[in-house]
Amino acid sequence: MSALRETMRHVPSSVAVVTALHEGVPVGMTVGSFTSASLDPPLVSFFAGNSSTTWPLIERTGRFCVNVLSAQQPQIATAFAARDADRFGGRDWTTSPLGSPLLDGVLAWLDCELHALHAVGDHVAVAGLVRGAHAVGDAKPLVFFRGELAALG
Ligand SMILES: Cc1cc2nc3c(=O)[nH]c(=O)nc-3n(C[C@H](O)[C@H](O)[C@H](O)COP(=O)(O)O)c2cc1C
């Protein structure tokens, strides 16, 4: 393992699932790179790996929903990172105002239009224009730290 990879294991990250409705089919992927980027205009960002098979589908829709997971949702984080999983199978979700899948029970969600893309090494930096931002409740967040999904606190 490289020094960079080993060091970044010690930097905690939020855990979110980025979703879209691609030709009527819900798609989504777990990201640990979600962050706010700009207040005016309101932009958020995450990094998608160049080998991701889900990101190109989301990109084609031109919009996405960022579902920030709560401490009760580690199994969702794992499922949306697994290549051969039925990611939406058995899960409850509705549709956001922009038409992207909104998972039940999330901590917060942001309804975004695709704003800009920048190649960054083996990832692409995705900027989303925020059309709706919602904090749902006071549940604890899920964090990824030292290779494990855990509740904060
Ligand atoms: C905690 C966690 C954080 C992750 N963060 C990212 C990320 O920021 N960007 C990314 O492209 N993949 C990330 N992944 C991997 C993706 O969820 C997923 O494995 C990858 O997109 C392969 O699936 P796909 O081919 O359907 O895209 C993360 C996985 C986990 C478990």
The ligand as an SDF file (V2000), in Angstrom:
LIG
                    3D

 31 33  0  0  0  0  0  0  0  0999 V2000
  -16.5200    4.2410    1.8150 C   0  0  0  0  0  0  0  0  0  0  0  0
  -16.3620    4.2410    0.3030 C   0  0  0  0  0  0  0  0  0  0  0  0
  -16.0370    5.4060   -0.3610 C   0  0  0  0  0  0  0  0  0  0  0  0
  -15.8770    5.4250   -1.7580 C   0  0  0  0  0  0  0  0  0  0  0  0
  -15.5870    6.6120   -2.3690 N   0  0  0  0  0  0  0  0  0  0  0  0
  -15.5280    6.6630   -3.7240 C   0  0  0  0  0  0  0  0  0  0  0  0
  -15.3200    7.9160   -4.3850 C   0  0  0  0  0  0  0  0  0  0  0  0
  -15.2100    8.9830   -3.7500 O   0  0  0  0  0  0  0  0  0  0  0  0
  -15.2690    7.9060   -5.7440 N   0  0  0  0  0  0  0  0  0  0  0  0
  -15.3990    6.7300   -6.4710 C   0  0  0  0  0  0  0  0  0  0  0  0
  -15.3380    6.7820   -7.7010 O   0  0  0  0  0  0  0  0  0  0  0  0
  -15.5980    5.5370   -5.8700 N   0  0  0  0  0  0  0  0  0  0  0  0
  -15.6810    5.4850   -4.5240 C   0  0  0  0  0  0  0  0  0  0  0  0
  -15.9070    4.2870   -3.9010 N   0  0  0  0  0  0  0  0  0  0  0  0
  -16.0470    3.0860   -4.7330 C   0  0  0  0  0  0  0  0  0  0  0  0
  -17.4250    3.0420   -5.4270 C   0  0  0  0  0  0  0  0  0  0  0  0
  -18.4640    3.0680   -4.4790 O   0  0  0  0  0  0  0  0  0  0  0  0
  -17.6400    1.7660   -6.2840 C   0  0  0  0  0  0  0  0  0  0  0  0
  -16.9810    0.6960   -5.7430 O   0  0  0  0  0  0  0  0  0  0  0  0
  -17.1530    1.9670   -7.6630 C   0  0  0  0  0  0  0  0  0  0  0  0
  -17.8290    3.0420   -8.2050 O   0  0  0  0  0  0  0  0  0  0  0  0
  -17.3790    0.6930   -8.5190 C   0  0  0  0  0  0  0  0  0  0  0  0
  -18.7070    0.5620   -8.8690 O   0  0  0  0  0  0  0  0  0  0  0  0
  -19.2390    1.0730  -10.2810 P   0  0  0  0  0  0  0  0  0  0  0  0
  -18.4610    0.3770  -11.3560 O   0  0  0  0  0  0  0  0  0  0  0  0
  -20.6660    0.7190  -10.2700 O   0  0  0  0  0  0  0  0  0  0  0  0
  -19.0150    2.5500  -10.3670 O   0  0  0  0  0  0  0  0  0  0  0  0
  -16.0490    4.2450   -2.5090 C   0  0  0  0  0  0  0  0  0  0  0  0
  -16.3980    3.0510   -1.8460 C   0  0  0  0  0  0  0  0  0  0  0  0
  -16.5580    3.0530   -0.4610 C   0  0  0  0  0  0  0  0  0  0  0  0
  -16.9480    1.7690    0.2420 C   0  0  0  0  0  0  0  0  0  0  0  0
  1  2  1  0
  2  3  1  0
  2 30  2  0
  3  4  2  0
  4  5  1  0
  4 28  1  0
  5  6  2  0
  6  7  1  0
  6 13  1  0
  7  8  2  0
  7  9  1  0
  9 10  1  0
 10 11  2  0
 10 12  1  0
 12 13  2  0
 13 14  1  0
 14 15  1  0
 14 28  1  0
 15 16  1  0
 16 17  1  0
 16 18  1  0
 18 19  1  0
 18 20  1  0
 20 21  1  0
 20 22  1  0
 22 23  1  0
 23 24  1  0
 24 25  2  0
 24 26  1  0
 24 27  1  0
 28 29  2  0
 29 30  1  0
 30 31  1  0
M  END
$$$$
